[in-house]
Amino acid sequence: MNLEQIHIEQAGVDKLDAMVDLFNEYRIFYGKTSDLDGCRSFLFDRIVNRQSIIFLAKTIDHSYIGFTQLYPIFSSVSMQRTLILNDLYVKENARRKGVAEKLMQTVIGYGKATGNKGLQLETAKENATAQALYQKFGFQIEDTYLSMHLTF
């Protein structure tokens, strides 16, 4: 696979079918059961309600091989918008070929072009591959604040 043959595009409802399959694979990767209808409904709602920004990676033969999803949030203190890079997934047969890097370049360019304060993300402590990718782009481990969650 030649990286020059990989095209990144922002997804809209017209790309829902491609997104559903990738999103379902992503969820399975994280131990969830397959749920194509649930994925379709979730993604449709996010796009229609302008609650997320999704970029798709496709090959020259129009095979979709990866995606990333951003969620906008706001900082009261800085009075600016920040993007959460919530999802980044590349199909197994396309990994270690620069696809994730190309998606990251697109996300960072989008964030800057749309006037956001920055990007934030979380990844598993044991996911050294993802950490190396993010650090390559200048992400730094945040140790000033304690992250806490409450599950309902």
N, C-alpha and C positions, 0 to 999 in steps of 0.2 A: 504494500500500500504506500503510495507516494503522498506525502503530506500536502503537497500542492494540489492534489486532487480531492482534498477534503474541504467541503464548504460548510460554513456555519451560518445558520439563519435563525432569526427570531421567529418563534412559532406563534401561530394564531389558531383559532378554531379549525381552520382548514387543514391543519396538520395533526388533528386530534388522533386519528388512527395510528400514525407513526409514534406519537407520544405515549399512547396507551400501552403498546407492546414494550417499549423501553422502560416505562415507569413500572410496569408489572414485573419485569425482569429485575429491576433495581430493588423493589420491595422483597422479591424472593431471595435476592442476594443477602438481604438483611434478616432472613428467617421468617418472613411473612408468607402466608399461603396465597396462591394465585387468586386474583379477584379482578378480572378485566372490567366487569361492569362498575365496580367500585372505583377503579382507576379512572375510567372514562368520566364518571360523574364528578369525581374530585377535581380532575384537571379541567374539565369544562367549566365548573364553577369558578376556579381560580382565574381562568382566562377571561370569561365573560364579565366577572366582577372586578377585573383589573387588580387582582390581589397578588399576582406573581408574574414574573418575566421568565420565559423559557427560551433557551437557545438549543437548537438541534444540530448535531454534526451528521453530515451525510456524505457518502462517497460519490464519485463521478457517475456511477450507475444508479444513483438515487436510493441506495440502501442506507437507512438510518442506523448509526452505530454508537451514538452517545447523546447525552443531554446534560444541561445544567438548569437549575431552577433557583431564582432569586425571589426573596420576599422583602418588600420595602418596610422599614420601620422608621421611627422618628425619635430624635434626641431632644428632649425639652431643654436641657442645659445648653447645647450648642445651637438649638433651633434649626437643625438640618436633618435631612433624610439620610439614612444609611441603608445599605442593602445587606441582607443576610443571604449568604451563599448556602442554601439549605441542602441542595442535592447536586451531585456530580456523579455521572455514571457513564462508563464506556463498556460496550460489549466485550466479552472476554477475548474474542478473536481479533479485536482491534486495540487491545491494550499494549502499552510500551512502544507505541508507534507515533507518539506526539499528539494524539487526538485530545487528551485531557489538557495538554498545554495550550493547544489552539482554542479550546473552549475557555480556558482561563484568560487568555489574551483578549478574547472577545468580551468576556464579562468585565474585566478591568477597564477596557476601552469604553464599554457601555456606561459603567459607573462614573467614569470621569466625564464623559460627554454629556451625561444627564445631570451633572452638578451635585452628585452625592458626596457626602463627607468621606465615605470609605466603604469597605466590605468587611463583614465579620462572618466567622464560621466556627463550627465545632466539628471535631473528628475524634474517633476513638483513640485512646492513649496508645493502643498497640498497633494502630494503622501507620506504620513508619513510611510506607510508600506515599500515602496521601500527605503526611506531614512534610516529607521531602519536597513534594510538588508545590505545596503552598509556601513553604519557606523559600523556594527558588524564586517565587514572585514577590518576596518581601514581607509575607505575613510573619508576625511575631507572636510567640506564645504570651498570652495575657496573664500576668500574675498579680495584678493590682487588685482585681475584684474576685470575689468568690461567686461562682456560679451555683445557683440553687434551683431546684425544680419541685413542684408539687403536682402530683398526678391525681386526677379526679377519677 
